[in-house]
Amino acid sequence: MEEVTAIFGENVFNETVMKSRLPKETFKQLMKTIQGGEKLDPAVATVVANAMKDWAVEKGATHFTHWFQPLTGITAEKHDSFIQPIDGGKVIMEFSG
């Protein structure tokens, strides 16, 4: 059995993963948003979304969820797929910011 410390968070797109997978400037801008509350630039969101999708697909993901936690105390989820059907019975992998 693997040690918990070796596997904990291995499937989390955390700061360490983002730093290794995002362009340096994108990572810096994202950290300003996360830590300083600055507005998220849609161009940064798109780069992050594509990096996250690539990382998740490499780990075998085909679907994702948006988990909302509003201040009302009630949560909501929206499930979706990276896989988009196209003509000819084929699929493409798609995700955007």
N, CA, C and O atoms as a MOPAC input file, in Angstrom:
PM7 MOZYME 1SCF
protein

 N      0.84200 1    -1.18900 1     0.00000 1
 C      0.00000 1     0.00000 1     0.00000 1
 C      0.88200 1     1.24500 1     0.00000 1
 O      1.87200 1     1.31500 1     0.72700 1
 N      0.51600 1     2.21800 1    -0.81500 1
 C      1.29500 1     3.45200 1    -0.91200 1
 C      1.07900 1     4.33200 1     0.31400 1
 O      0.01400 1     4.31400 1     0.93200 1
 N      2.10300 1     5.09700 1     0.65000 1
 C      2.00500 1     6.05000 1     1.74500 1
 C      1.04400 1     7.17300 1     1.36200 1
 O      1.03100 1     7.62400 1     0.21700 1
 N      0.25600 1     7.61100 1     2.30900 1
 C     -0.69000 1     8.70000 1     2.06500 1
 C      0.04200 1     9.94900 1     1.58900 1
 O     -0.43900 1    10.64200 1     0.69300 1
 N      1.19300 1    10.24300 1     2.17500 1
 C      1.93700 1    11.43700 1     1.78000 1
 C      2.41500 1    11.37200 1     0.33300 1
 O      2.66500 1    12.41000 1    -0.27900 1
 N      2.54500 1    10.17700 1    -0.21700 1
 C      3.00300 1    10.02700 1    -1.60100 1
 C      1.86700 1    10.22300 1    -2.60300 1
 O      2.11000 1    10.63700 1    -3.73600 1
 N      0.62000 1     9.92800 1    -2.19400 1
 C     -0.49300 1     9.98600 1    -3.13700 1
 C     -1.46500 1    11.13300 1    -2.86700 1
 O     -2.30000 1    11.44200 1    -3.71700 1
 N     -1.37000 1    11.76900 1    -1.69900 1
 C     -2.31600 1    12.83300 1    -1.36500 1
 C     -2.22600 1    13.97200 1    -2.38700 1
 O     -1.14500 1    14.50700 1    -2.63600 1
 N     -3.35200 1    14.32900 1    -2.96300 1
 C     -3.42700 1    15.44500 1    -3.89900 1
 C     -2.85900 1    15.17300 1    -5.27600 1
 O     -2.66700 1    16.10800 1    -6.05300 1
 N     -2.58500 1    13.91800 1    -5.60100 1
 C     -1.97000 1    13.63100 1    -6.90400 1
 C     -2.90800 1    13.93800 1    -8.07000 1
 O     -2.45700 1    14.07700 1    -9.20700 1
 N     -4.19800 1    14.04200 1    -7.79700 1
 C     -5.16400 1    14.36900 1    -8.84600 1
 C     -5.77900 1    15.75300 1    -8.63900 1
 O     -6.95600 1    15.97000 1    -8.92800 1
 N     -4.97500 1    16.67800 1    -8.14000 1
 C     -5.41800 1    18.04900 1    -7.91600 1
 C     -4.56700 1    18.97800 1    -8.78600 1
 O     -3.33800 1    18.92900 1    -8.75200 1
 N     -5.23100 1    19.80700 1    -9.54800 1
 C     -4.53600 1    20.80200 1   -10.37200 1
 C     -4.17500 1    21.96100 1    -9.44900 1
 O     -4.77900 1    23.03200 1    -9.49600 1
 N     -3.17600 1    21.71500 1    -8.61000 1
 C     -2.80700 1    22.66300 1    -7.56400 1
 C     -1.73800 1    23.65600 1    -8.03800 1
 O     -1.34600 1    23.65400 1    -9.20500 1
 N     -1.28400 1    24.49000 1    -7.12200 1
 C     -0.32000 1    25.52500 1    -7.47900 1
 C      0.96900 1    24.94900 1    -8.05700 1
 O      1.52900 1    25.50900 1    -8.99800 1
 N      1.43900 1    23.84700 1    -7.50800 1
 C      2.66800 1    23.22200 1    -8.01100 1
 C      2.48900 1    22.75300 1    -9.44900 1
 O      3.36300 1    22.96500 1   -10.29000 1
 N      1.35700 1    22.11700 1    -9.73000 1
 C      1.07000 1    21.63800 1   -11.08500 1
 C      0.92200 1    22.82900 1   -12.03900 1
 O      1.45800 1    22.82100 1   -13.14700 1
 N      0.18600 1    23.84900 1   -11.59100 1
 C     -0.01400 1    25.02500 1   -12.44500 1
 C      1.32900 1    25.67900 1   -12.77900 1
 O      1.56800 1    26.06900 1   -13.92200 1
 N      2.19300 1    25.79500 1   -11.78300 1
 C      3.49400 1    26.43600 1   -12.01400 1
 C      4.30800 1    25.66800 1   -13.04900 1
 O      5.03500 1    26.26800 1   -13.84000 1
 N      4.18700 1    24.35000 1   -13.04400 1
 C      4.96900 1    23.54400 1   -13.98500 1
 C      4.35500 1    23.49100 1   -15.38100 1
 O      5.06100 1    23.21300 1   -16.35100 1
 N      3.04900 1    23.75200 1   -15.50100 1
 C      2.37100 1    23.57500 1   -16.78600 1
 C      1.95100 1    24.85800 1   -17.48400 1
 O      1.67100 1    24.84800 1   -18.68300 1
 N      1.90400 1    25.95600 1   -16.75100 1
 C      1.46600 1    27.22600 1   -17.35300 1
 C      2.67000 1    28.06100 1   -17.76600 1
 O      3.73200 1    27.97000 1   -17.15100 1
 N      2.50900 1    28.87600 1   -18.80700 1
 C      3.56800 1    29.83600 1   -19.11500 1
 C      3.80600 1    30.72700 1   -17.88900 1
 O      2.87400 1    31.03000 1   -17.14400 1
 N      5.04800 1    31.13700 1   -17.69100 1
 C      5.43400 1    31.88400 1   -16.49800 1
 C      4.55000 1    33.11700 1   -16.26200 1
 O      4.09500 1    33.34700 1   -15.14100 1
 N      4.30900 1    33.90100 1   -17.30400 1
 C      3.50900 1    35.12000 1   -17.15400 1
 C      2.05100 1    34.79900 1   -16.81900 1
 O      1.43100 1    35.50100 1   -16.02000 1
 N      1.50600 1    33.75100 1   -17.42100 1
 C      0.13900 1    33.33400 1   -17.12100 1
 C      0.02600 1    32.91900 1   -15.66800 1
 O     -0.92700 1    33.28700 1   -14.98100 1
 N      1.00600 1    32.14700 1   -15.19800 1
 C      1.00200 1    31.71300 1   -13.80400 1
 C      1.04700 1    32.92100 1   -12.86800 1
 O      0.31100 1    32.96300 1   -11.88200 1
 N      1.89800 1    33.89900 1   -13.16400 1
 C      2.00300 1    35.09200 1   -12.32600 1
 C      0.68300 1    35.85600 1   -12.29400 1
 O      0.25300 1    36.30300 1   -11.23100 1
 N      0.04000 1    36.00900 1   -13.44600 1
 C     -1.24000 1    36.71500 1   -13.50700 1
 C     -2.32600 1    35.95300 1   -12.74000 1
 O     -3.15100 1    36.56200 1   -12.05800 1
 N     -2.32300 1    34.62700 1   -12.85400 1
 C     -3.30300 1    33.81300 1   -12.14200 1
 C     -3.11600 1    33.93600 1   -10.63100 1
 O     -4.09600 1    34.03900 1    -9.89200 1
 N     -1.88000 1    33.92500 1   -10.17300 1
 C     -1.60500 1    34.05800 1    -8.73900 1
 C     -2.06000 1    35.42500 1    -8.21400 1
 O     -2.51800 1    35.52600 1    -7.07600 1
 N     -1.93900 1    36.46900 1    -9.02700 1
 C     -2.44200 1    37.78600 1    -8.62900 1
 C     -3.95800 1    37.73800 1    -8.43600 1
 O     -4.49900 1    38.35900 1    -7.52100 1
 N     -4.62700 1    36.99800 1    -9.30500 1
 C     -6.07700 1    36.84400 1    -9.19200 1
 C     -6.43900 1    36.05900 1    -7.93700 1
 O     -7.31900 1    36.46400 1    -7.17800 1
 N     -5.76300 1    34.94300 1    -7.72100 1
 C     -6.06900 1    34.07400 1    -6.58500 1
 C     -5.72100 1    34.74700 1    -5.25700 1
 O     -6.53200 1    34.74600 1    -4.33000 1
 N     -4.54500 1    35.30700 1    -5.16400 1
 C     -4.06500 1    35.84900 1    -3.88900 1
 C     -4.48500 1    37.29500 1    -3.65100 1
 O     -4.68600 1    37.70400 1    -2.50700 1
 N     -4.61800 1    38.06700 1    -4.72000 1
 C     -4.89900 1    39.48100 1    -4.55000 1
 C     -6.29800 1    39.90300 1    -4.92800 1
 O     -6.65900 1    41.07000 1    -4.77700 1
 N     -7.09300 1    38.96700 1    -5.42000 1
 C     -8.46100 1    39.29300 1    -5.78000 1
 C     -8.60100 1    40.11800 1    -7.04100 1
 O     -9.65100 1    40.71300 1    -7.28300 1
 N     -7.53600 1    40.16100 1    -7.86200 1
 C     -7.63700 1    40.90800 1    -9.12100 1
 C     -8.58200 1    40.19300 1   -10.08400 1
 O     -8.79500 1    38.98500 1    -9.98100 1
 N     -9.13900 1    40.95100 1   -11.01000 1
 C    -10.05300 1    40.39900 1   -12.00300 1
 C     -9.32000 1    39.37900 1   -12.87700 1
 O     -8.17400 1    39.59800 1   -13.26800 1
 N     -9.98800 1    38.27000 1   -13.18000 1
 C     -9.40400 1    37.22800 1   -14.02400 1
 C     -9.53500 1    37.62800 1   -15.48500 1
 O    -10.64100 1    37.81400 1   -15.99200 1
 N     -8.42000 1    37.75600 1   -16.14300 1
 C     -8.36600 1    38.07800 1   -17.57000 1
 C     -8.86700 1    36.86000 1   -18.35300 1
 O     -8.37100 1    35.75500 1   -18.13500 1
 N     -9.83700 1    37.03300 1   -19.26000 1
 C    -10.33800 1    35.89800 1   -20.04300 1
 C     -9.23700 1    35.15900 1   -20.81600 1
 O     -9.33300 1    33.94600 1   -21.00700 1
 N     -8.20600 1    35.86100 1   -21.25600 1
 C     -7.09800 1    35.19900 1   -21.96700 1
 C     -6.33900 1    34.27200 1   -21.02300 1
 O     -5.91500 1    33.18800 1   -21.42500 1
 N     -6.16600 1    34.68900 1   -19.77600 1
 C     -5.51600 1    33.83300 1   -18.76700 1
 C     -6.39700 1    32.62100 1   -18.48800 1
 O     -5.90100 1    31.49900 1   -18.39300 1
 N     -7.71100 1    32.84700 1   -18.35700 1
 C     -8.64100 1    31.74900 1   -18.09700 1
 C     -8.58500 1    30.69400 1   -19.19300 1
 O     -8.65100 1    29.49900 1   -18.90400 1
 N     -8.46300 1    31.11900 1   -20.44400 1
 C     -8.39900 1    30.17700 1   -21.55900 1
 C     -7.12600 1    29.33800 1   -21.51100 1
 O     -7.17200 1    28.13000 1   -21.74200 1
 N     -5.98600 1    29.96900 1   -21.21300 1
 C     -4.72500 1    29.22900 1   -21.11400 1
 C     -4.79200 1    28.22600 1   -19.96500 1
 O     -4.36400 1    27.08000 1   -20.11000 1
 N     -5.32700 1    28.65800 1   -18.83000 1
 C     -5.45300 1    27.76300 1   -17.66800 1
 C     -6.39100 1    26.60400 1   -17.99100 1
 O     -6.09300 1    25.45500 1   -17.66800 1
 N     -7.52700 1    26.90300 1   -18.62900 1
 C     -8.48800 1    25.84800 1   -18.97600 1
 C     -7.86400 1    24.80100 1   -19.89400 1
 O     -8.07200 1    23.60400 1   -19.69900 1
 N     -7.10800 1    25.23700 1   -20.88200 1
 C     -6.47000 1    24.27900 1   -21.79200 1
 C     -5.40400 1    23.45300 1   -21.09000 1
 O     -5.29200 1    22.25200 1   -21.33500 1
 N     -4.62200 1    24.08200 1   -20.22300 1
 C     -3.60100 1    23.34500 1   -19.47300 1
 C     -4.25300 1    22.33200 1   -18.53900 1
 O     -3.78500 1    21.20200 1   -18.40200 1
 N     -5.33900 1    22.75400 1   -17.90100 1
 C     -6.04900 1    21.85600 1   -16.98700 1
 C     -6.65400 1    20.67700 1   -17.73700 1
 O     -6.58700 1    19.53900 1   -17.27500 1
 N     -7.24800 1    20.95500 1   -18.89900 1
 C     -7.82700 1    19.87800 1   -19.70400 1
 C     -6.75000 1    18.88100 1   -20.12700 1
 O     -6.93900 1    17.67100 1   -19.99900 1
 N     -5.62800 1    19.38100 1   -20.62700 1
 C     -4.54100 1    18.49200 1   -21.05900 1
 C     -4.05600 1    17.63000 1   -19.90100 1
 O     -3.84600 1    16.42800 1   -20.06400 1
 N     -3.87700 1    18.24000 1   -18.73100 1
 C     -3.42900 1    17.52200 1   -17.53400 1
 C     -4.44400 1    16.45000 1   -17.14300 1
 O     -4.06900 1    15.31600 1   -16.84500 1
 N     -5.72900 1    16.81000 1   -17.14300 1
 C     -6.77600 1    15.87000 1   -16.74300 1
 C     -6.90300 1    14.70900 1   -17.72700 1
 O     -7.04900 1    13.55900 1   -17.31300 1
 N     -6.84700 1    15.00500 1   -19.02200 1
 C     -6.94600 1    13.95500 1   -20.03300 1
 C     -5.75500 1    13.00100 1   -19.92400 1
 O     -5.91500 1    11.79100 1   -20.08700 1
 N     -4.56500 1    13.53500 1   -19.64900 1
 C     -3.38700 1    12.67800 1   -19.44200 1
 C     -3.60300 1    11.71800 1   -18.27500 1
 O     -3.02100 1    10.63400 1   -18.24600 1
 N     -4.43200 1    12.11000 1   -17.31900 1
 C     -4.73600 1    11.26900 1   -16.15900 1
 C     -5.94600 1    10.37400 1   -16.40000 1
 O     -6.36100 1     9.63900 1   -15.50400 1
 N     -6.52400 1    10.43200 1   -17.62100 1
 C     -7.62600 1     9.55000 1   -17.98600 1
 C     -9.01700 1    10.15700 1   -17.85400 1
 O    -10.00600 1     9.44100 1   -18.01300 1
 N     -9.12500 1    11.45000 1   -17.57000 1
 C    -10.43800 1    12.07900 1   -17.41300 1
 C    -11.14500 1    12.23100 1   -18.75800 1
 O    -10.51700 1    12.49900 1   -19.78200 1
 N    -12.44500 1    12.05700 1   -18.73200 1
 C    -13.27700 1    12.30700 1   -19.91200 1
 C    -14.37800 1    13.31000 1   -19.58900 1
 O    -14.96700 1    13.89200 1   -20.50000 1
 N    -14.66500 1    13.52100 1   -18.29900 1
 C    -15.72600 1    14.41800 1   -17.85800 1
 C    -15.20400 1    15.32200 1   -16.74600 1
 O    -14.18200 1    15.04000 1   -16.12000 1
 N    -15.93400 1    16.42100 1   -16.51400 1
 C    -15.56900 1    17.33600 1   -15.44700 1
 C    -16.84100 1    17.91500 1   -14.84100 1
 O    -17.92100 1    17.78000 1   -15.41400 1
 N    -16.71700 1    18.55300 1   -13.69200 1
 C    -17.86200 1    19.18200 1   -13.05400 1
 C    -17.50900 1    20.58900 1   -12.59600 1
 O    -16.37600 1    20.86100 1   -12.19900 1
 N    -18.48100 1    21.46700 1   -12.65600 1
 C    -18.36600 1    22.79200 1   -12.05000 1
 C    -19.10000 1    22.67500 1   -10.72100 1
 O    -20.28100 1    22.32700 1   -10.69600 1
 N    -18.42400 1    22.95800 1    -9.63000 1
 C    -19.03200 1    22.84900 1    -8.31000 1
 C    -19.15300 1    24.25000 1    -7.74200 1
 O    -18.14700 1    24.89700 1    -7.45000 1
 N    -20.37100 1    24.71200 1    -7.58600 1
 C    -20.62500 1    26.06600 1    -7.11900 1
 C    -20.88100 1    26.04600 1    -5.61400 1
 O    -21.62800 1    25.20200 1    -5.11800 1
 N    -20.26200 1    26.97200 1    -4.89400 1
 C    -20.48500 1    27.09700 1    -3.46600 1
 C    -20.83200 1    28.54900 1    -3.13900 1
 O    -20.00300 1    29.28600 1    -2.60700 1
 N    -22.06200 1    28.95400 1    -3.46000 1
 C    -22.45100 1    30.33600 1    -3.18300 1
 C    -22.55300 1    30.58200 1    -1.67900 1
 O    -22.58400 1    29.63800 1    -0.89000 1
 N    -22.60400 1    31.84000 1    -1.29300 1
 C    -22.65200 1    32.20400 1     0.11400 1
 C    -23.98000 1    31.86100 1     0.77700 1
 O    -24.14200 1    32.08600 1     1.97700 1
 N    -24.92400 1    31.32600 1     0.02700 1
 C    -26.22900 1    30.95900 1     0.58500 1
 C    -26.15200 1    29.68500 1     1.42200 1
 O    -27.08400 1    29.36800 1     2.16000 1
 N    -25.04300 1    28.95700 1     1.30800 1
 C    -24.90900 1    27.69800 1     2.03700 1
 C    -25.40400 1    26.50100 1     1.24800 1
 O    -25.27000 1    25.36400 1     1.70100 1
 N    -25.96700 1    26.73500 1     0.08900 1
 C    -26.45700 1    25.65200 1    -0.77000 1
 C    -25.47400 1    25.47900 1    -1.91700 1
 O    -25.03300 1    26.46400 1    -2.50900 1
 N    -25.12700 1    24.24100 1    -2.23500 1
 C    -24.18600 1    24.00600 1    -3.33100 1
 C    -24.93700 1    23.49800 1    -4.56600 1
 O    -26.08500 1    23.06100 1    -4.48100 1
 N    -24.26900 1    23.56500 1    -5.69300 1
 C    -24.82900 1    23.06000 1    -6.93700 1
 C    -23.68600 1    22.52300 1    -7.78900 1
 O    -22.54800 1    22.97600 1    -7.67200 1
 N    -23.99700 1    21.55600 1    -8.64500 1
 C    -23.00300 1    20.99000 1    -9.55000 1
 C    -23.55100 1    20.98000 1   -10.96200 1
 O    -24.75100 1    20.82600 1   -11.18800 1
 N    -22.63600 1    21.15000 1   -11.90900 1
 C    -22.96300 1    21.01300 1   -13.33000 1
 C    -21.93200 1    20.04700 1   -13.90000 1
 O    -20.73500 1    20.33600 1   -13.88000 1
 N    -22.37700 1    18.92700 1   -14.39800 1
 C    -21.47800 1    17.92900 1   -14.97600 1
 C    -21.41100 1    18.11300 1   -16.48300 1
 O    -22.41400 1    18.41300 1   -17.13000 1
 N    -20.22400 1    17.93100 1   -17.02800 1
 C    -20.03400 1    18.11100 1   -18.46000 1
 C    -18.94000 1    17.15600 1   -18.93200 1
 O    -18.35600 1    16.42400 1   -18.13300 1
 N    -18.67400 1    17.17000 1   -20.21800 1
 C    -17.69700 1    16.26200 1   -20.80400 1
 C    -16.67500 1    17.02200 1   -21.63100 1
 O    -16.99700 1    18.03700 1   -22.24800 1
 N    -15.43800 1    16.53000 1   -21.64300 1
 C    -14.42700 1    17.05000 1   -22.55300 1
 C    -14.72400 1    16.59300 1   -23.97600 1
 O    -14.28900 1    17.21800 1   -24.94400 1
 N    -15.47500 1    15.48700 1   -24.09300 1
 C    -15.72800 1    14.84500 1   -25.37900 1
 C    -16.92000 1    15.50400 1   -26.05500 1
 O    -18.00400 1    15.57700 1   -25.47600 1
 N    -16.72400 1    15.98500 1   -27.28200 1
 C    -17.79200 1    16.60100 1   -28.06100 1
 C    -18.01100 1    15.77700 1   -29.33100 1
 O    -17.08300 1    15.60200 1   -30.12000 1
 N    -19.23800 1    15.26700 1   -29.53600 1
 C    -19.49700 1    14.49800 1   -30.76000 1
 C    -19.36400 1    15.38200 1   -32.00700 1
 O    -19.71200 1    16.56200 1   -31.99000 1
 N    -18.85900 1    14.78900 1   -33.07400 1
 C    -18.77500 1    15.46500 1   -34.37000 1
 C    -19.32200 1    14.52600 1   -35.43700 1
 O    -19.64600 1    13.37500 1   -35.14500 1
 N    -19.42800 1    15.00600 1   -36.66000 1
 C    -19.96100 1    14.20400 1   -37.75800 1
 C    -19.17600 1    12.91400 1   -37.94000 1
 O    -17.98400 1    12.84500 1   -37.63800 1
 N    -19.84800 1    11.91800 1   -38.42600 1
 C    -19.20300 1    10.64900 1   -38.73500 1
 C    -19.04600 1     9.73800 1   -37.53200 1
 O    -18.30800 1     8.75500 1   -37.59100 1
 N    -19.73600 1    10.05700 1   -36.43300 1
 C    -19.65300 1     9.21000 1   -35.24900 1
 C    -18.34800 1     9.34500 1   -34.48700 1
 O    -18.01300 1     8.48500 1   -33.67300 1
 N    -17.61400 1    10.40800 1   -34.74000 1
 C    -16.33400 1    10.64300 1   -34.06900 1
 C    -16.53000 1    11.64600 1   -32.93700 1
 O    -17.61000 1    12.21400 1   -32.77600 1
 N    -15.48200 1    11.85400 1   -32.16200 1
 C    -15.50600 1    12.84300 1   -31.09500 1
 C    -14.21400 1    13.66400 1   -31.11700 1
 O    -13.18500 1    13.21800 1   -31.62500 1
 N    -14.29100 1    14.88000 1   -30.54900 1
 C    -13.10200 1    15.68300 1   -30.34300 1
 C    -13.03100 1    16.01800 1   -28.85900 1
 O    -14.04200 1    15.98200 1   -28.15800 1
 N    -11.83300 1    16.34400 1   -28.38400 1
 C    -11.63800 1    16.76100 1   -27.00200 1
 C    -11.60400 1    18.28100 1   -27.00300 1
 O    -10.76200 1    18.88000 1   -27.67200 1
 N    -12.51700 1    18.91700 1   -26.25500 1
 C    -12.64000 1    20.36400 1   -26.29700 1
 C    -12.91800 1    20.91700 1   -24.90400 1
 O    -13.63800 1    20.31300 1   -24.10900 1
 N    -12.32300 1    22.09100 1   -24.62500 1
 C    -12.53100 1    22.75000 1   -23.32900 1
 C    -12.06300 1    24.19200 1   -23.47900 1
 O    -11.05900 1    24.45400 1   -24.14100 1
 N    -12.77900 1    25.11800 1   -22.87200 1
 C    -12.36700 1    26.51500 1   -22.97000 1
 C    -12.49900 1    27.21500 1   -21.62700 1
 O    -13.12800 1    26.70500 1   -20.70000 1
 N    -11.88700 1    28.40400 1   -21.54100 1
 C    -11.95000 1    29.21200 1   -20.31700 1
 C    -13.30700 1    29.83000 1   -20.16400 1
 O    -13.55300 1    30.54600 1   -19.19300 1

